[in-house]
Amino acid sequence: MQVRPDVPQAYLLAQMNAFNHNRLTGMVNVSIYQSASDPREIWMVAMFDDEDAYRQNAESRVQHAEYLTLRACLESDPDWHDVGELISEPGDRPV
């Protein structure tokens, strides 16, 4: 996501953290990253129990309202990478 230059970081973080505080069933975590080379570039990673939980979230009115608030902080629509599988976590050891 590319943040508009006129959006204060504290306001942006408050909007993004709403995703974590207003968790829906099946949401595990939301992590927010800022690019080291471009502080206006932000990545958000949302984790769900399974794809069904993700789809329910994506189709919910609550999620859409939160997205519209966040979208107002951005220069354009974000790039989406909707579904992937977790294949390793910290502490995992090769088999």
C-alpha positions as CSV (number, residue, x, y, z in Angstrom):
1,M,0.0,0.0,0.0
2,Q,1.2,3.5,-0.8
3,V,0.2,6.0,1.9
4,R,-0.8,9.5,0.9
5,P,1.9,12.0,2.0
6,D,-0.6,14.1,4.0
7,V,-1.7,11.2,6.3
8,P,0.0,11.3,9.7
9,Q,1.6,8.0,10.6
10,A,-0.3,7.9,14.0
11,Y,-3.6,8.2,12.2
12,L,-2.7,5.5,9.7
13,L,-1.6,3.1,12.4
14,A,-4.9,3.7,14.3
15,Q,-6.8,2.8,11.1
16,M,-4.7,-0.3,10.5
17,N,-4.8,-1.5,14.1
18,A,-8.6,-1.5,13.8
19,F,-8.2,-4.6,11.8
20,N,-6.6,-6.3,14.8
21,H,-9.0,-4.9,17.4
22,N,-12.2,-5.8,15.5
23,R,-11.3,-9.4,14.9
24,L,-13.8,-11.6,13.3
25,T,-14.2,-15.3,13.9
26,G,-11.2,-17.1,12.5
27,M,-8.8,-14.2,12.4
28,V,-5.5,-15.1,13.9
29,N,-3.3,-12.1,13.5
30,V,-2.6,-8.9,11.6
31,S,1.0,-7.7,11.1
32,I,1.9,-4.3,9.7
33,Y,5.3,-3.7,8.0
34,Q,6.9,-0.5,6.7
35,S,9.4,-0.5,3.9
36,A,12.9,0.5,4.9
37,S,13.5,2.2,1.6
38,D,10.2,4.0,1.3
39,P,8.4,4.9,4.6
40,R,5.2,5.5,2.7
41,E,5.1,1.9,1.5
42,I,3.2,-0.3,4.0
43,W,2.5,-4.1,3.9
44,M,-0.3,-5.7,5.9
45,V,-0.4,-9.5,6.5
46,A,-3.6,-10.9,7.8
47,M,-3.7,-14.5,9.0
48,F,-6.9,-16.6,9.4
49,D,-7.6,-20.2,10.6
50,D,-8.5,-21.2,7.1
51,E,-9.6,-20.0,3.7
52,D,-13.3,-20.1,4.7
53,A,-12.7,-17.7,7.6
54,Y,-10.7,-15.4,5.3
55,R,-13.6,-15.4,2.7
56,Q,-16.2,-14.7,5.4
57,N,-14.1,-11.8,6.6
58,A,-13.5,-10.5,3.0
59,E,-17.3,-10.5,2.4
60,S,-18.3,-8.9,5.7
61,R,-19.8,-5.4,6.0
62,V,-17.6,-4.7,9.0
63,Q,-14.5,-5.5,7.0
64,H,-15.6,-3.4,4.0
65,A,-16.3,-0.4,6.3
66,E,-12.8,-0.7,7.8
67,Y,-11.3,-1.0,4.3
68,L,-13.0,2.2,3.1
69,T,-11.6,4.1,6.1
70,L,-8.1,2.7,5.4
71,R,-8.4,3.2,1.6
72,A,-9.0,7.0,2.2
73,C,-5.4,7.1,3.6
74,L,-3.9,5.5,0.4
75,E,-2.9,6.9,-2.9
76,S,-4.4,4.0,-4.8
77,D,-6.0,0.6,-4.3
78,P,-3.6,-1.7,-2.6
79,D,-2.0,-4.7,-4.4
80,W,-3.8,-7.8,-3.0
81,H,-2.3,-11.3,-2.6
82,D,-5.4,-12.9,-1.2
83,V,-4.7,-16.5,-0.3
84,G,-1.5,-18.4,0.5
85,E,-0.5,-21.3,2.7
86,L,1.8,-20.9,5.8
87,I,4.7,-23.3,5.1
88,S,7.1,-22.4,7.9
89,E,7.2,-20.6,11.2
90,P,10.0,-19.5,13.6
91,G,11.2,-22.6,15.4
92,D,10.3,-25.0,12.6
93,R,13.0,-27.5,11.9
94,P,13.6,-29.1,8.6
95,V,12.5,-32.7,8.5
